[in-house]
């Protein structure tokens, strides 16, 4: 029983780590797109 709870705890930790890494990736993508669009609009105007 102890082994199962240990494994379950690890799975929960991995899920939380994945979630936070997805947030970081999302933020980086948003910043990258924002900079790219700013560059495009600068060239247009």
PyMOL Python script that loads the backbone (N, CA, C, O; Angstrom):
from pymol import cmd

cmd.read_pdbstr("""\
ATOM      1  N   UNK A   1       0.848  -1.209   0.000  1.00  0.00           N
ATOM      2  CA  UNK A   1       0.000   0.000   0.000  1.00  0.00           C
ATOM      3  C   UNK A   1       0.878   1.252   0.000  1.00  0.00           C
ATOM      4  O   UNK A   1       0.602   2.215  -0.715  1.00  0.00           O
ATOM      5  N   UNK A   2       1.939   1.225   0.811  1.00  0.00           N
ATOM      6  CA  UNK A   2       2.844   2.384   0.870  1.00  0.00           C
ATOM      7  C   UNK A   2       3.490   2.648  -0.493  1.00  0.00           C
ATOM      8  O   UNK A   2       3.649   3.795  -0.911  1.00  0.00           O
ATOM      9  N   UNK A   3       3.856   1.562  -1.170  1.00  0.00           N
ATOM     10  CA  UNK A   3       4.488   1.697  -2.491  1.00  0.00           C
ATOM     11  C   UNK A   3       3.538   2.411  -3.459  1.00  0.00           C
ATOM     12  O   UNK A   3       3.953   3.289  -4.216  1.00  0.00           O
ATOM     13  N   UNK A   4       2.257   2.021  -3.424  1.00  0.00           N
ATOM     14  CA  UNK A   4       1.271   2.624  -4.325  1.00  0.00           C
ATOM     15  C   UNK A   4       1.118   4.123  -4.074  1.00  0.00           C
ATOM     16  O   UNK A   4       1.078   4.906  -5.023  1.00  0.00           O
ATOM     17  N   UNK A   5       1.032   4.525  -2.818  1.00  0.00           N
ATOM     18  CA  UNK A   5       0.871   5.944  -2.510  1.00  0.00           C
ATOM     19  C   UNK A   5       2.111   6.712  -2.941  1.00  0.00           C
ATOM     20  O   UNK A   5       2.007   7.858  -3.377  1.00  0.00           O
ATOM     21  N   UNK A   6       3.283   6.096  -2.826  1.00  0.00           N
ATOM     22  CA  UNK A   6       4.528   6.746  -3.236  1.00  0.00           C
ATOM     23  C   UNK A   6       4.508   7.005  -4.745  1.00  0.00           C
ATOM     24  O   UNK A   6       4.832   8.101  -5.203  1.00  0.00           O
ATOM     25  N   UNK A   7       4.123   5.979  -5.508  1.00  0.00           N
ATOM     26  CA  UNK A   7       4.058   6.109  -6.969  1.00  0.00           C
ATOM     27  C   UNK A   7       3.019   7.161  -7.348  1.00  0.00           C
ATOM     28  O   UNK A   7       3.267   7.987  -8.226  1.00  0.00           O
ATOM     29  N   UNK A   8       1.853   7.138  -6.689  1.00  0.00           N
ATOM     30  CA  UNK A   8       0.782   8.093  -6.980  1.00  0.00           C
ATOM     31  C   UNK A   8       1.258   9.515  -6.711  1.00  0.00           C
ATOM     32  O   UNK A   8       0.982  10.430  -7.487  1.00  0.00           O
ATOM     33  N   UNK A   9       1.985   9.695  -5.586  1.00  0.00           N
ATOM     34  CA  UNK A   9       2.522  11.013  -5.248  1.00  0.00           C
ATOM     35  C   UNK A   9       3.461  11.507  -6.331  1.00  0.00           C
ATOM     36  O   UNK A   9       3.429  12.683  -6.696  1.00  0.00           O
ATOM     37  N   UNK A  10       4.299  10.617  -6.848  1.00  0.00           N
ATOM     38  CA  UNK A  10       5.229  10.987  -7.912  1.00  0.00           C
ATOM     39  C   UNK A  10       4.481  11.378  -9.183  1.00  0.00           C
ATOM     40  O   UNK A  10       4.850  12.340  -9.858  1.00  0.00           O
ATOM     41  N   UNK A  11       3.427  10.627  -9.504  1.00  0.00           N
ATOM     42  CA  UNK A  11       2.623  10.942 -10.699  1.00  0.00           C
ATOM     43  C   UNK A  11       2.011  12.329 -10.579  1.00  0.00           C
ATOM     44  O   UNK A  11       2.011  13.094 -11.543  1.00  0.00           O
ATOM     45  N   UNK A  12       1.491  12.656  -9.405  1.00  0.00           N
ATOM     46  CA  UNK A  12       0.894  13.979  -9.189  1.00  0.00           C
ATOM     47  C   UNK A  12       1.957  15.071  -9.375  1.00  0.00           C
ATOM     48  O   UNK A  12       1.694  16.108  -9.985  1.00  0.00           O
ATOM     49  N   UNK A  13       3.147  14.826  -8.848  1.00  0.00           N
ATOM     50  CA  UNK A  13       4.233  15.816  -8.983  1.00  0.00           C
ATOM     51  C   UNK A  13       4.589  16.024 -10.446  1.00  0.00           C
ATOM     52  O   UNK A  13       4.763  17.158 -10.892  1.00  0.00           O
ATOM     53  N   UNK A  14       4.697  14.924 -11.198  1.00  0.00           N
ATOM     54  CA  UNK A  14       5.045  15.012 -12.624  1.00  0.00           C
ATOM     55  C   UNK A  14       3.968  15.789 -13.374  1.00  0.00           C
ATOM     56  O   UNK A  14       4.278  16.608 -14.240  1.00  0.00           O
ATOM     57  N   UNK A  15       2.683  15.529 -13.037  1.00  0.00           N
ATOM     58  CA  UNK A  15       1.584  16.257 -13.686  1.00  0.00           C
ATOM     59  C   UNK A  15       1.711  17.750 -13.418  1.00  0.00           C
ATOM     60  O   UNK A  15       1.561  18.559 -14.334  1.00  0.00           O
ATOM     61  N   UNK A  16       1.985  18.124 -12.170  1.00  0.00           N
ATOM     62  CA  UNK A  16       2.115  19.537 -11.822  1.00  0.00           C
ATOM     63  C   UNK A  16       3.296  20.160 -12.555  1.00  0.00           C
ATOM     64  O   UNK A  16       3.206  21.294 -13.026  1.00  0.00           O
ATOM     65  N   UNK A  17       4.411  19.424 -12.653  1.00  0.00           N
ATOM     66  CA  UNK A  17       5.584  19.936 -13.368  1.00  0.00           C
ATOM     67  C   UNK A  17       5.254  20.151 -14.839  1.00  0.00           C
ATOM     68  O   UNK A  17       5.632  21.169 -15.419  1.00  0.00           O
ATOM     69  N   UNK A  18       4.542  19.187 -15.450  1.00  0.00           N
ATOM     70  CA  UNK A  18       4.156  19.325 -16.855  1.00  0.00           C
ATOM     71  C   UNK A  18       3.276  20.553 -17.041  1.00  0.00           C
ATOM     72  O   UNK A  18       3.444  21.310 -17.997  1.00  0.00           O
ATOM     73  N   UNK A  19       2.331  20.745 -16.115  1.00  0.00           N
ATOM     74  CA  UNK A  19       1.400  21.872 -16.214  1.00  0.00           C
ATOM     75  C   UNK A  19       2.166  23.191 -16.176  1.00  0.00           C
ATOM     76  O   UNK A  19       1.907  24.082 -16.985  1.00  0.00           O
ATOM     77  N   UNK A  20       3.111  23.322 -15.235  1.00  0.00           N
ATOM     78  CA  UNK A  20       3.867  24.573 -15.114  1.00  0.00           C
ATOM     79  C   UNK A  20       4.763  24.769 -16.332  1.00  0.00           C
ATOM     80  O   UNK A  20       4.958  25.900 -16.779  1.00  0.00           O
ATOM     81  N   UNK A  21       5.312  23.676 -16.875  1.00  0.00           N
ATOM     82  CA  UNK A  21       6.171  23.816 -18.051  1.00  0.00           C
ATOM     83  C   UNK A  21       5.335  24.220 -19.271  1.00  0.00           C
ATOM     84  O   UNK A  21       5.805  24.961 -20.134  1.00  0.00           O
ATOM     85  N   UNK A  22       4.088  23.727 -19.335  1.00  0.00           N
ATOM     86  CA  UNK A  22       3.204  24.147 -20.432  1.00  0.00           C
ATOM     87  C   UNK A  22       2.910  25.642 -20.327  1.00  0.00           C
ATOM     88  O   UNK A  22       2.855  26.338 -21.341  1.00  0.00           O
ATOM     89  N   UNK A  23       2.721  26.140 -19.094  1.00  0.00           N
ATOM     90  CA  UNK A  23       2.461  27.568 -18.890  1.00  0.00           C
ATOM     91  C   UNK A  23       3.672  28.373 -19.356  1.00  0.00           C
ATOM     92  O   UNK A  23       3.522  29.391 -20.030  1.00  0.00           O
ATOM     93  N   UNK A  24       4.884  27.910 -18.992  1.00  0.00           N
ATOM     94  CA  UNK A  24       6.114  28.615 -19.375  1.00  0.00           C
ATOM     95  C   UNK A  24       6.238  28.639 -20.900  1.00  0.00           C
ATOM     96  O   UNK A  24       6.555  29.674 -21.486  1.00  0.00           O
ATOM     97  N   UNK A  25       5.983  27.482 -21.541  1.00  0.00           N
ATOM     98  CA  UNK A  25       6.066  27.405 -23.003  1.00  0.00           C
ATOM     99  C   UNK A  25       5.043  28.338 -23.642  1.00  0.00           C
ATOM    100  O   UNK A  25       5.343  29.021 -24.621  1.00  0.00           O
ATOM    101  N   UNK A  26       3.827  28.363 -23.079  1.00  0.00           N
ATOM    102  CA  UNK A  26       2.781  29.232 -23.596  1.00  0.00           C
ATOM    103  C   UNK A  26       3.166  30.700 -23.510  1.00  0.00           C
ATOM    104  O   UNK A  26       2.956  31.466 -24.451  1.00  0.00           O
ATOM    105  N   UNK A  27       3.730  31.082 -22.371  1.00  0.00           N
ATOM    106  CA  UNK A  27       4.145  32.480 -22.174  1.00  0.00           C
ATOM    107  C   UNK A  27       5.246  32.838 -23.161  1.00  0.00           C
ATOM    108  O   UNK A  27       5.217  33.910 -23.766  1.00  0.00           O
ATOM    109  N   UNK A  28       6.227  31.935 -23.328  1.00  0.00           N
ATOM    110  CA  UNK A  28       7.327  32.198 -24.255  1.00  0.00           C
ATOM    111  C   UNK A  28       6.803  32.328 -25.688  1.00  0.00           C
ATOM    112  O   UNK A  28       7.239  33.205 -26.435  1.00  0.00           O
ATOM    113  N   UNK A  29       5.868  31.454 -26.066  1.00  0.00           N
ATOM    114  CA  UNK A  29       5.278  31.526 -27.404  1.00  0.00           C
ATOM    115  C   UNK A  29       4.544  32.849 -27.598  1.00  0.00           C
ATOM    116  O   UNK A  29       4.662  33.485 -28.646  1.00  0.00           O
ATOM    117  N   UNK A  30       3.785  33.259 -26.582  1.00  0.00           N
ATOM    118  CA  UNK A  30       3.027  34.515 -26.668  1.00  0.00           C
ATOM    119  C   UNK A  30       3.975  35.691 -26.854  1.00  0.00           C
ATOM    120  O   UNK A  30       3.728  36.568 -27.682  1.00  0.00           O
ATOM    121  N   UNK A  31       5.068  35.711 -26.078  1.00  0.00           N
ATOM    122  CA  UNK A  31       6.045  36.804 -26.183  1.00  0.00           C
ATOM    123  C   UNK A  31       6.687  36.793 -27.569  1.00  0.00           C
ATOM    124  O   UNK A  31       6.864  37.843 -28.187  1.00  0.00           O
ATOM    125  N   UNK A  32       7.037  35.592 -28.054  1.00  0.00           N
ATOM    126  CA  UNK A  32       7.652  35.459 -29.372  1.00  0.00           C
ATOM    127  C   UNK A  32       6.730  35.969 -30.474  1.00  0.00           C
ATOM    128  O   UNK A  32       7.159  36.695 -31.370  1.00  0.00           O
ATOM    129  N   UNK A  33       5.448  35.577 -30.395  1.00  0.00           N
ATOM    130  CA  UNK A  33       4.477  36.040 -31.392  1.00  0.00           C
ATOM    131  C   UNK A  33       4.301  37.550 -31.318  1.00  0.00           C
ATOM    132  O   UNK A  33       4.219  38.223 -32.345  1.00  0.00           O
ATOM    133  N   UNK A  34       4.242  38.078 -30.098  1.00  0.00           N
ATOM    134  CA  UNK A  34       4.075  39.518 -29.901  1.00  0.00           C
ATOM    135  C   UNK A  34       5.223  40.284 -30.541  1.00  0.00           C
ATOM    136  O   UNK A  34       5.006  41.274 -31.240  1.00  0.00           O
ATOM    137  N   UNK A  35       6.455  39.819 -30.299  1.00  0.00           N
ATOM    138  CA  UNK A  35       7.639  40.478 -30.875  1.00  0.00           C
ATOM    139  C   UNK A  35       7.605  40.365 -32.399  1.00  0.00           C
ATOM    140  O   UNK A  35       7.922  41.324 -33.103  1.00  0.00           O
ATOM    141  N   UNK A  36       7.219  39.187 -32.907  1.00  0.00           N
ATOM    142  CA  UNK A  36       7.168  38.985 -34.357  1.00  0.00           C
ATOM    143  C   UNK A  36       6.152  39.931 -35.007  1.00  0.00           C
ATOM    144  O   UNK A  36       6.432  40.550 -36.034  1.00  0.00           O
ATOM    145  N   UNK A  37       4.969  40.031 -34.389  1.00  0.00           N
ATOM    146  CA  UNK A  37       3.933  40.920 -34.943  1.00  0.00           C
ATOM    147  C   UNK A  37       4.370  42.380 -34.866  1.00  0.00           C
ATOM    148  O   UNK A  37       4.123  43.153 -35.792  1.00  0.00           O
ATOM    149  N   UNK A  38       5.023  42.760 -33.760  1.00  0.00           N
ATOM    150  CA  UNK A  38       5.520  44.142 -33.653  1.00  0.00           C
ATOM    151  C   UNK A  38       6.499  44.435 -34.776  1.00  0.00           C
ATOM    152  O   UNK A  38       6.465  45.511 -35.373  1.00  0.00           O
ATOM    153  N   UNK A  39       7.376  43.473 -35.063  1.00  0.00           N
ATOM    154  CA  UNK A  39       8.348  43.629 -36.142  1.00  0.00           C
ATOM    155  C   UNK A  39       7.657  43.766 -37.493  1.00  0.00           C
ATOM    156  O   UNK A  39       8.050  44.595 -38.314  1.00  0.00           O
ATOM    157  N   UNK A  40       6.622  42.948 -37.725  1.00  0.00           N
ATOM    158  CA  UNK A  40       5.886  43.008 -38.998  1.00  0.00           C
ATOM    159  C   UNK A  40       5.218  44.363 -39.175  1.00  0.00           C
ATOM    160  O   UNK A  40       5.291  44.962 -40.248  1.00  0.00           O
ATOM    161  N   UNK A  41       4.571  44.841 -38.126  1.00  0.00           N
ATOM    162  CA  UNK A  41       3.858  46.123 -38.225  1.00  0.00           C
ATOM    163  C   UNK A  41       4.833  47.281 -38.401  1.00  0.00           C
ATOM    164  O   UNK A  41       4.514  48.270 -39.061  1.00  0.00           O
ATOM    165  N   UNK A  42       6.019  47.158 -37.812  1.00  0.00           N
ATOM    166  CA  UNK A  42       7.030  48.212 -37.991  1.00  0.00           C
ATOM    167  C   UNK A  42       7.436  48.301 -39.456  1.00  0.00           C
ATOM    168  O   UNK A  42       7.612  49.391 -40.001  1.00  0.00           O
ATOM    169  N   UNK A  43       7.584  47.120 -40.094  1.00  0.00           N
ATOM    170  CA  UNK A  43       7.983  47.099 -41.498  1.00  0.00           C
ATOM    171  C   UNK A  43       6.871  47.641 -42.391  1.00  0.00           C
ATOM    172  O   UNK A  43       7.156  48.275 -43.407  1.00  0.00           O
ATOM    173  N   UNK A  44       5.625  47.407 -42.038  1.00  0.00           N
ATOM    174  CA  UNK A  44       4.489  47.837 -42.856  1.00  0.00           C
ATOM    175  C   UNK A  44       4.345  49.351 -42.798  1.00  0.00           C
ATOM    176  O   UNK A  44       4.157  49.995 -43.830  1.00  0.00           O
ATOM    177  N   UNK A  45       4.431  49.921 -41.611  1.00  0.00           N
ATOM    178  CA  UNK A  45       4.210  51.370 -41.476  1.00  0.00           C
ATOM    179  C   UNK A  45       5.460  52.160 -41.845  1.00  0.00           C
ATOM    180  O   UNK A  45       5.453  53.389 -41.789  1.00  0.00           O
TER     181      UNK A  45
END
""", "prot")
cmd.dss("prot")
cmd.show_as("cartoon", "prot")
cmd.util.cbc("prot")
cmd.orient("prot")
